[in-house]
Each structure stands twice: as structure tokens, then as C-alpha cells.
Amino acid sequence: MTEGEKEKIKLRANYLNGLSLIFMGLGGLGPVYTAMQTLETRSLAIALFFLLAGGMSSWELHSIARKELNKLDTTNEDHPTA
């Protein structure tokens, strides 16, 4: 694997990790913060749903990013340099 291919894997993983932060922040924490301003039961229930959905989406994107980075380890085992 060339250095360029390794960098592409790192960039892809970094991009996915950034998306996971956006999903958690905007999709999860944003609605909760807004609902806390009104303290209405319905708003809080919807916000908690979005927090759960945002958290799960964030975790899944982070897991995909980790799998991308694991490609670096598996390719190094296939072609040892020593």
C-alpha cells in the first residue's frame, strides 16, 4: 500500500468521524437543549428520541471510521517491511 493510499484511508476516517460529531451535536444535543428551554413533556420526549437517534447514528459512523483505520493494520500484516 502506498503512502497516498494510507493518507486517503486516514482522511476518509477523519471525515466520517467529523460527520459523527455533527450527528451527535445537531441531531442529538441540539434538540435536547431547545427542549430544555420550554420543559414541555412532548418536546422533551421528542428531544430524547432525537438524542437517541443522533447518538446511535454517531456511534455507527464512528465505528465505520474505525473500520477504515483498521485497513491500515491489515495491509501492513499482508506486506511486512522487515
Residue pairs with C-beta under 8 A, 6 or more apart in sequence:
1 72
1 75
1 76
1 79
6 72
9 68
9 69
9 71
9 72
10 69
10 72
12 65
12 68
13 65
13 66
13 68
13 69
14 65
16 61
16 62
16 64
16 65
16 68
17 61
17 62
17 65
19 61
20 57
20 58
20 59
20 60
20 61
20 62
20 65
21 58
23 54
23 57
23 58
23 61
24 54
24 55
24 57
24 58
25 54
26 54
27 50
27 53
27 54
27 57
27 58
28 50
28 51
28 52
28 53
28 54
28 55
28 58
29 51
29 54
30 50
31 46
31 47
31 50
31 51
32 47
32 48
32 50
32 51
34 43
34 47
35 43
35 44
35 46
35 47
36 44
36 47
